[in-house]
Amino acid sequence: MAFHRRKSTIWLTAAAAAMALVAGGAAVVAISSSDGAALADGADKSQFVDITKVKPNVKKPKQQQGATTGTFTVDCGRNENGHFNPDNFIAQPGVRNGAQHLHDYVGNLSTNADSNNKSLQKAGTTCKNGDKSAYFWPVVRINDGEEEEAKEQPKKKDDKAQQDKDKADKAAARLDCPDVASALPEDVPDKAQAEIDRELQNIDKVTEEAEKKLEQTKAQDVNNAVVGPVKDKRAAILDRMMLAFSRQGKQAPDLNPLAACKVKDQNNAGVDNGDENSDNAQAEGTENKKNQNNKEENENNELEGNEGEIQRPEVVDLTFRGSPVGKVVAMPKFLRILYGDAKVSTNGTKNAKDSWTCTGFEDKVLINKYPICPQGSKVKRIHDFPSCWDGKNIDSAKHREHIVFPDGNGKCPKGFKAVPQLRISLTYNIPQEIQKAGRYAVDSFPEEEHNPFSDHDDFANVMSQQIMNRLVNCVNSGKKCKE
C-alpha cells in the first residue's frame, strides 16, 4: 500500500482555532515542520495538542428534581466483520462514495447508499440484543508517512447482491403505519411493562406481515386485503395495551388513532418521511452525483486523500441516557440523527462539535484538535447526539430541524420532547509516539484535509418497539441496563 506525499494548505480556520485554544490555556505542541507541510495524506501537525495543557472546559447541566439518570447500553461490537463504505444513506441517499471518506459501521449489516427503512428492517445486525439500528462514523487511520508499504487492510467485501436487494426493497417500501412506542406516556406502570412489551412486539409483527402481503397484492385489492385487516389487528393490540393501563388504575392513553396505516403512492415509495432529502442542503455537503456513483474504494479501503492503516476502536460504547430536567419519551422507529458537521470549513462551526479527548479526561476536557495523551491514557472520541424531538418527523430537509440539542440547562425548546440521548464513545489504542509525531487522523472530505473539527457521527433508529420500550423504561426508572 503506497503512500503519496503531498503539501497541505494551511487553513485559516485551523490557525484561528489554534490561537483561540492557546488563549484559553491550551498549548499547541511544537512539532510543526518549518514549511507547514502535512504528512503524507495526513492532518497538519498544528492540529495536535497536548491535552494536559488544556484547561477544563466540560460543563454539565445541573440535574433538577425528576431528572432521569438511567442508562441503556447496547453491545454491537467493534466492526469485527469489516463493514466499511464511503456512503451516507441519510445525507447522500443513493450516491455511491457520497461521503468521499470511509465510514466504520456497527449494528445494521446492510447499510450502504441505497439503504432505506424497508431494507434496514429486513437486515441482520451485529448488536447482541437484536437492535437493527445503524451507527456509523468516519474511520481513524495511522499514516506511516515515510514508509512505502504498510499493513494491508481487510479486503472490501462484494456487496453487489445486497445493493441490488436494497434497491428492490426501496421500490417496495409502501406501508406507512404510525409509531406506537413514541406515543406511550412517560410513566408506564411497572406491573404493565411486560404486557406492553409483548404487545409492542405484536404490533411490529402484524405490521411487517402486512408489508409483505402488500408486495403481493394487486392495487385494486389493497384496501380490502391489506389496509383493512392490518387496521383491525393493530386496533385489537392497541385495545389490549390501553386495558393494561386501566388495570393498574392509570389513565389509559388514547391509542386508537394509531391503528390505521396508509399506503404510499408507488411513485414516492422510496421517501421514508414527509420531508424529502434536499440535495441543496445535505448535512455532509452537496456532491457531484454524476461522478460519485462510479467511484469505489480500492481493496485496501483507501480513498483519495484518505490513506493509511485503519484503527479499529479498542472500545465502542453505545449508551442512551436520560434528561437532567425530566423523563424521556421513546424515539420513533426510523428516526435519523446527525452529530457534528463533516464540512465545517464550508458550513461554518454552527453544527460542529468538540469531540476529542483522552481516557481519564472525559469529564474535564473536550477539544476540536487531535489530543496527545499522557502515558497510560488513550485517544477517545465522544459524540453526544441531539435529543429534543419535534414529536412528528423522523427526518427533515437538512436533517437537523426535526431533532435539536437541549439548551445549556438541559431543557428542550417549546414544542419539542426529550428522547433518550445517544452517546457514542470510541477509544483507540494509538501509540504515544504516533500521537506526538502527528501521524493519526480521521477520514474526511478532501477539502477538510483531516480537520479534527469535522468529526461527525450518524444514527438511524431501527430498534423494535419492544427494545425501545425497554430502553425508555430503563432510563426513566434510573437503572443501568446493558444488552
BELDA-V710024 format. One line per field, one symbol per residue. ss: DSSP state (H for helix, E for strand, - for the rest). burial: 1 if it has 16 or more other C-alpha atoms within 10 Angstrom, else 0. A space follows every 10 residues. Layout:
ss: ???
burial: ???
//
This chain:
ss: ---------- -HHHHHHHHH HHH----E-- ---------- ----HHHEEE HHH------- ---------- EEEE------ ---EE----- ---------- --EEEEEE-- ------HHHH HH--E----- ---EEEEE-E EE-------- ---------H HHHHHHHHHH HH--EEE--- HHH------H HHHHHHHHHH HHHHHHHHHH HHHHH---HH HHHHHHHHHH HHHHHHHHHH HHHHHHH--- -----HHH-- EEE--HHH-- ---------- --------HH HH-------- --E--E--EE E---EEEEEE E-E--E--E- -----EEEEE ---HHHH--- -----EEE-- ------E--E EE------EE EEEE---EE- ---------- --EE------ ------EEE- EEEEEEEE-- -HHHHH---E EE---HHH-- -HHH-EEEEE ----HHHHHH HHHHHH---E EE-
burial: 0010000100 0001001100 1000011110 0100001111 1111111111 1101110000 0000001111 1111111110 0111111111 1111111111 1111111111 1111111111 1011111001 1111111111 1111100000 0000010000 0110011011 1111111011 1111000110 0110011011 0111011101 1001100000 0110111001 1011101110 1111100000 0100100111 1010000011 1110001110 0111101000 0100011001 1110111111 1110011111 1111111111 1111111111 1111100000 1111111110 1100111111 1110001111 1111111111 1011111111 0111110001 1100011111 1111111101 0100110111 1111110111 1111111111 1111111111 1111111100 100
//
